[in-house]
Amino acid sequence: MTNTDILAALQWRYGVKTFDTEKKVSEEDLATILESARLAPSSFGIEPWKFIVVNNPELRQKIRAAGYDQTKITDASHLIVIADRTDAEALTGELVDRTAKAQGKAPEDFAMLQNMVSGAIASKPEGMARDAFLTAQTYIPLGMMIETAALLGVDAGPMEGFDPVQVTSILGLEDKHLRAVTMLALGYRGDDAFAALPKTRRAHDEVIEVMN
Ligand SMILES: Cc1cc2nc3c(=O)[nH]c(=O)nc-3n(C[C@H](O)[C@H](O)[C@H](O)COP(=O)(O)O)c2cc1C
């Protein structure tokens, strides 16, 4: 894939409103899109997230009712709910165990990492600031899935337009220390007037500044 191909895919991509109800994303493409989320970077590598693929039609109907009746919630081929973790205290230990396992070492070898990460999380006051820090991480895999989908020619519709408290409850996420943050509909654009609209973006020089 050339640079031109990548930019063409990103120009082709837009936030789809109306999906084709008949066309399904292949298992291979879905797996690749989800893998790009799993491989996303996060602050310290804490990965405070979960990606829930909601296939159950009744659940999707309920989520749609909590999502301003956006048709893509039920009509897209797949719906992924991106959740963040509410149990910040568990994340450091999990990171240390994961890192130790990957490197074939003992968790005790990572005492410095343990102190640094738990200190960084503790330094954010419990409540809004800590929640915002964890929630912010989940936008990275969301972005990676949107880009991977575009590179595969799969359409995506990211969503924040829903009641996260209701969606968290519909999926029974509280008991799993999870909270719905965003959602991503995947599939293929249907008869969607938005597809024909020109892309609206700030000019290059407005958002990119080079300091030499
Ligand atoms: C985090 C996030 C949340 C969004 N929420 C919604 C949404 O709830 N409903 C919707 O129709 N579009 C939603 N969008 C799509 C944006 O409106 C769209 O990406 C933006 O206007 C730029 O246009 P484009 O993606 O079509 O180029 C969301 C996009 C992002 C990144």
Ligand as a Chemical Component Dictionary entry (heavy atoms), coordinates in Angstrom:
data_LIG
# 
_chem_comp.id                   LIG 
_chem_comp.type                 NON-POLYMER 
_chem_comp.pdbx_formal_charge   0 
_chem_comp.three_letter_code    LIG 
# 
loop_
_chem_comp_atom.comp_id 
_chem_comp_atom.atom_id 
_chem_comp_atom.alt_atom_id 
_chem_comp_atom.type_symbol 
_chem_comp_atom.charge 
_chem_comp_atom.model_Cartn_x 
_chem_comp_atom.model_Cartn_y 
_chem_comp_atom.model_Cartn_z 
_chem_comp_atom.pdbx_ordinal 
LIG C1  C1  C 0 -15.823 10.114 19.118 1  
LIG C2  C2  C 0 -16.803 10.358 18.025 2  
LIG C3  C3  C 0 -18.161 10.337 18.282 3  
LIG C4  C4  C 0 -19.080 10.510 17.257 4  
LIG N1  N1  N 0 -20.415 10.378 17.519 5  
LIG C5  C5  C 0 -21.294 10.364 16.491 6  
LIG C6  C6  C 0 -22.656 10.018 16.707 7  
LIG O1  O1  O 0 -23.097 9.718  17.815 8  
LIG N2  N2  N 0 -23.488 10.009 15.633 9  
LIG C7  C7  C 0 -23.057 10.305 14.375 10 
LIG O2  O2  O 0 -23.862 10.248 13.442 11 
LIG N3  N3  N 0 -21.759 10.632 14.138 12 
LIG C8  C8  C 0 -20.870 10.649 15.153 13 
LIG N4  N4  N 0 -19.549 10.916 14.925 14 
LIG C9  C9  C 0 -19.097 11.224 13.555 15 
LIG C10 C10 C 0 -18.621 12.677 13.413 16 
LIG O3  O3  O 0 -19.694 13.548 13.392 17 
LIG C11 C11 C 0 -17.761 12.782 12.157 18 
LIG O4  O4  O 0 -16.684 11.900 12.258 19 
LIG C12 C12 C 0 -17.236 14.203 11.956 20 
LIG O5  O5  O 0 -18.299 15.087 11.708 21 
LIG C13 C13 C 0 -16.234 14.284 10.810 22 
LIG O6  O6  O 0 -16.802 13.853 9.600  23 
LIG P1  P1  P 0 -16.342 12.552 8.798  24 
LIG O7  O7  O 0 -15.928 11.508 9.802  25 
LIG O8  O8  O 0 -17.587 12.123 8.077  26 
LIG O9  O9  O 0 -15.241 12.926 7.902  27 
LIG C14 C14 C 0 -18.620 10.774 15.944 28 
LIG C15 C15 C 0 -17.255 10.808 15.691 29 
LIG C16 C16 C 0 -16.350 10.591 16.695 30 
LIG C17 C17 C 0 -14.874 10.583 16.372 31 
# 
loop_
_chem_comp_bond.comp_id 
_chem_comp_bond.atom_id_1 
_chem_comp_bond.atom_id_2 
_chem_comp_bond.value_order 
_chem_comp_bond.pdbx_ordinal 
LIG C1  C2  SING 1  
LIG C2  C3  SING 2  
LIG C2  C16 DOUB 3  
LIG C3  C4  DOUB 4  
LIG C4  N1  SING 5  
LIG C4  C14 SING 6  
LIG N1  C5  DOUB 7  
LIG C5  C6  SING 8  
LIG C5  C8  SING 9  
LIG C6  O1  DOUB 10 
LIG C6  N2  SING 11 
LIG N2  C7  SING 12 
LIG C7  O2  DOUB 13 
LIG C7  N3  SING 14 
LIG N3  C8  DOUB 15 
LIG C8  N4  SING 16 
LIG N4  C9  SING 17 
LIG N4  C14 SING 18 
LIG C9  C10 SING 19 
LIG C10 O3  SING 20 
LIG C10 C11 SING 21 
LIG C11 O4  SING 22 
LIG C11 C12 SING 23 
LIG C12 O5  SING 24 
LIG C12 C13 SING 25 
LIG C13 O6  SING 26 
LIG O6  P1  SING 27 
LIG P1  O7  DOUB 28 
LIG P1  O8  SING 29 
LIG P1  O9  SING 30 
LIG C14 C15 DOUB 31 
LIG C15 C16 SING 32 
LIG C16 C17 SING 33 
# 
